[in-house]
Amino acid sequence: MELQVCLNGRRGGTDGTGVPLSPAALADSAAEAVAAGATEIHVHPRTPCGRESLSPRVVEPTVDALRARVRVPIGVTTGAWAAPDPALRLQRVGTWSVLPDFASVNWHEPGAEDVAEQLLVMGIGVEAGIWSGTDGAARFAASPLGPQVLRVLAEVTDPDPATAEESARTLLTELGTAHGRPVLLHGEEGGAWPVLRLAGRLGLATRIGLEDTLLLPDGERALSNAELVTEALLQHGR
């Protein structure tokens, strides 16, 4: 089973002490999650003050710290919130010298295809983030880069556990053949567990972690990414 762990996302210190932010904390959390069964890592690198950044001074120490602890593929975000100006985002990605194995690019964001092309030139795998409720699927279907991406990250943004599965099926329909690329399907917040179980039934890769949910399926607070991974492996085939 392919199970990506998303270590922190856009969460911060106010979301609890279990959310790892520093390179050392991220590396510890990654090692625990891999030991629990995660097959790859997705991370949002942070400055010492906790701000997300695509600067090489932030991304490279994080990737180095993770590589020192785990031997699975490591991916980072290129989300526009970390560098809202498309030109700056492209420039910062282009200056990375310590390279992650892959990076997620949200296809609905301005400048997405330029960032994806830059990553491909650098030899970094592209995870095409296609969010529900956006025009990402249509834009990806028309993209000449589509056949070159590593995978499609189908991200269900519907947080309602009662409707998230329906939203996921709609998104998968919008994706169609997805240029023949593998699909990783996941949800967020209240939709995280229903969508993860759907991914299991459909035989798709999925992900879990404190980026997507702070809660276990029974509503209890998760203590760590490793605990979420352990539960995901139990839930995935249901």
C-alpha positions as CSV (number, residue, x, y, z in Angstrom):
1,M,0.0,0.0,0.0
2,E,1.3,3.4,-0.9
3,L,0.7,5.8,2.0
4,Q,2.2,9.2,2.1
5,V,2.5,11.0,5.4
6,C,1.9,14.8,5.4
7,L,3.8,16.0,8.4
8,N,2.6,19.5,9.1
9,G,1.0,21.4,6.2
10,R,-0.1,24.9,7.0
11,R,-0.7,24.2,10.7
12,G,1.3,26.1,13.3
13,G,2.1,26.2,17.0
14,T,-1.5,27.0,17.9
15,D,-2.6,23.6,16.6
16,G,-0.8,21.8,19.3
17,T,2.7,20.6,20.3
18,G,2.4,17.5,18.2
19,V,2.7,19.4,14.9
20,P,6.4,19.4,13.9
21,L,7.8,22.6,12.5
22,S,11.6,22.7,12.9
23,P,13.9,20.5,10.7
24,A,14.8,18.4,13.7
25,A,11.2,17.9,14.8
26,L,10.1,17.1,11.2
27,A,12.9,14.5,10.9
28,D,11.9,12.9,14.2
29,S,8.2,12.8,13.1
30,A,9.1,11.4,9.7
31,A,11.2,8.6,11.2
32,E,8.4,7.6,13.5
33,A,5.9,7.7,10.6
34,V,8.0,5.6,8.3
35,A,8.6,3.1,11.1
36,A,4.8,2.9,11.4
37,G,4.4,2.2,7.7
38,A,4.5,5.4,5.7
39,T,6.1,5.0,2.3
40,E,6.9,8.6,1.5
41,I,7.0,12.1,3.1
42,H,5.3,15.4,2.2
43,V,6.4,18.5,4.2
44,H,6.0,22.2,4.4
45,P,9.4,23.7,5.3
46,R,9.4,26.5,7.9
47,T,11.6,29.4,8.9
48,P,12.8,29.5,12.6
49,C,9.8,31.7,13.4
50,G,7.4,29.2,11.9
51,R,6.6,30.9,8.5
52,E,6.4,28.8,5.4
53,S,9.0,29.5,2.8
54,L,10.4,28.2,-0.5
55,S,13.8,29.9,0.1
56,P,16.7,27.5,-0.3
57,R,17.9,28.5,3.2
58,V,14.7,27.0,4.5
59,V,14.0,24.1,2.1
60,E,17.5,22.7,2.0
61,P,18.1,22.2,5.7
62,T,14.7,20.5,6.0
63,V,15.4,18.1,3.2
64,D,18.9,17.4,4.6
65,A,17.4,16.7,8.0
66,L,14.8,14.3,6.6
67,R,17.3,12.4,4.4
68,A,19.5,11.8,7.4
69,R,16.7,9.9,9.1
70,V,14.6,8.2,6.4
71,R,15.2,6.3,3.2
72,V,11.8,7.0,1.5
73,P,11.0,9.7,-1.1
74,I,10.7,13.2,0.3
75,G,8.4,15.8,-1.2
76,V,7.8,19.5,-0.5
77,T,5.1,22.0,-1.2
78,T,5.3,24.8,-3.8
79,G,2.0,26.3,-2.6
80,A,1.4,29.9,-3.6
81,W,0.8,30.9,0.1
82,A,4.5,30.3,0.7
83,A,5.5,32.8,-2.1
84,P,2.4,34.5,-3.6
85,D,4.2,36.2,-6.5
86,P,4.5,33.6,-9.3
87,A,7.9,35.1,-10.4
88,L,9.3,34.9,-6.9
89,R,8.0,31.4,-6.5
90,L,9.7,30.3,-9.7
91,Q,12.9,32.0,-8.8
92,R,13.1,30.4,-5.4
93,V,12.5,26.9,-6.7
94,G,15.1,27.4,-9.4
95,T,17.8,28.2,-6.7
96,W,17.4,24.9,-4.8
97,S,20.6,22.9,-4.7
98,V,19.6,20.2,-2.3
99,L,16.7,18.7,-4.2
100,P,13.6,16.9,-2.9
101,D,12.5,13.8,-4.7
102,F,9.2,15.5,-5.7
103,A,7.3,18.7,-5.2
104,S,3.6,19.3,-5.3
105,V,2.3,22.0,-7.6
106,N,-1.3,23.1,-7.3
107,W,-2.6,23.4,-10.8
108,H,-5.2,26.0,-10.2
109,E,-2.6,28.5,-8.8
110,P,-1.2,31.3,-11.0
111,G,2.2,30.2,-12.5
112,A,1.7,26.5,-11.8
113,E,2.8,25.3,-15.2
114,D,5.9,27.4,-15.1
115,V,6.9,26.0,-11.7
116,A,6.1,22.5,-12.8
117,E,8.3,22.9,-15.9
118,Q,11.2,24.3,-13.8
119,L,10.9,21.3,-11.4
120,L,11.0,18.8,-14.3
121,V,14.1,20.5,-15.8
122,M,15.8,20.2,-12.4
123,G,15.0,16.5,-12.3
124,I,12.4,16.8,-9.5
125,G,9.2,14.8,-9.8
126,V,6.0,16.8,-10.0
127,E,3.0,15.9,-8.0
128,A,0.1,17.7,-9.7
129,G,-2.2,19.0,-7.0
130,I,-5.8,19.0,-8.3
131,W,-8.2,20.5,-5.8
132,S,-11.9,19.9,-5.8
133,G,-13.9,23.0,-6.2
134,T,-11.4,24.6,-8.6
135,D,-10.7,24.5,-12.3
136,G,-7.5,22.5,-11.7
137,A,-8.8,19.3,-13.3
138,A,-9.7,21.2,-16.6
139,R,-6.4,23.0,-16.6
140,F,-4.5,19.8,-16.0
141,A,-6.4,18.0,-18.8
142,A,-5.3,20.7,-21.3
143,S,-1.7,20.8,-20.0
144,P,1.1,19.5,-22.3
145,L,3.0,18.7,-19.0
146,G,0.4,16.3,-17.8
147,P,2.0,13.1,-19.2
148,Q,5.3,14.1,-17.6
149,V,4.2,14.4,-13.9
150,L,5.0,11.8,-11.3
151,R,1.4,11.5,-10.2
152,V,-1.8,13.4,-9.6
153,L,-2.6,14.4,-6.1
154,A,-6.4,14.5,-6.0
155,E,-7.2,16.7,-3.0
156,V,-10.8,16.7,-1.7
157,T,-11.3,20.0,0.0
158,D,-14.8,19.2,1.3
159,P,-14.5,18.9,5.1
160,D,-18.0,17.4,5.6
161,P,-17.7,13.6,6.4
162,A,-21.3,13.2,5.0
163,T,-20.4,14.5,1.6
164,A,-16.7,14.1,1.2
165,E,-16.9,10.7,-0.5
166,E,-19.3,12.1,-3.1
167,S,-17.0,15.1,-3.7
168,A,-14.1,12.7,-4.2
169,R,-16.0,10.7,-6.8
170,T,-16.9,13.9,-8.6
171,L,-13.3,15.0,-8.6
172,L,-12.1,11.6,-10.0
173,T,-14.7,11.9,-12.7
174,E,-13.4,15.4,-13.6
175,L,-9.9,14.0,-13.8
176,G,-10.9,11.4,-16.3
177,T,-7.8,9.5,-17.5
178,A,-5.4,12.0,-15.8
179,H,-3.0,11.6,-18.7
180,G,-2.5,8.0,-17.6
181,R,-0.7,9.1,-14.4
182,P,-1.1,7.4,-11.0
183,V,-3.6,9.1,-8.7
184,L,-3.2,9.7,-4.9
185,L,-6.5,10.5,-3.4
186,H,-6.9,12.2,0.0
187,G,-9.3,14.4,2.0
188,E,-9.1,17.0,4.6
189,E,-10.4,17.6,8.1
190,G,-13.7,15.8,8.5
191,G,-13.4,14.3,5.0
192,A,-9.9,12.8,5.6
193,W,-11.0,9.4,6.9
194,P,-14.0,8.8,4.5
195,V,-11.8,9.7,1.5
196,L,-9.0,7.6,2.8
197,R,-11.3,4.6,3.0
198,L,-12.6,5.3,-0.5
199,A,-9.1,5.3,-1.8
200,G,-8.6,1.9,-0.2
201,R,-11.7,0.5,-1.9
202,L,-10.6,1.9,-5.3
203,G,-7.0,0.7,-5.0
204,L,-5.6,4.2,-5.0
205,A,-2.6,5.6,-3.1
206,T,-3.6,7.9,-0.3
207,R,-2.1,10.0,2.5
208,I,-2.7,11.0,6.1
209,G,-1.0,13.2,8.6
210,L,-1.4,16.2,10.8
211,E,-1.7,18.5,7.7
212,D,-4.9,16.8,6.8
213,T,-6.5,16.0,10.1
214,L,-5.7,16.4,13.8
215,L,-8.2,13.7,14.8
216,L,-8.4,9.9,14.7
217,P,-11.5,8.3,13.2
218,D,-13.2,8.1,16.7
219,G,-12.8,11.9,17.1
220,E,-9.9,11.6,19.6
221,R,-7.0,13.9,19.1
222,A,-4.0,12.2,17.4
223,L,-0.8,12.4,19.3
224,S,1.5,12.1,16.3
225,N,1.8,11.5,12.6
226,A,2.9,8.0,13.4
227,E,-0.4,7.3,15.2
228,L,-2.3,8.6,12.2
229,V,-0.3,6.3,9.9
230,T,-1.0,3.3,12.1
231,E,-4.7,4.0,12.0
232,A,-4.7,4.6,8.3
233,L,-3.2,1.2,7.6
234,L,-6.1,-0.3,9.6
235,Q,-8.7,1.8,7.9
236,H,-7.4,1.7,4.3
237,G,-9.1,-1.5,3.3
238,R,-12.5,-0.8,4.9
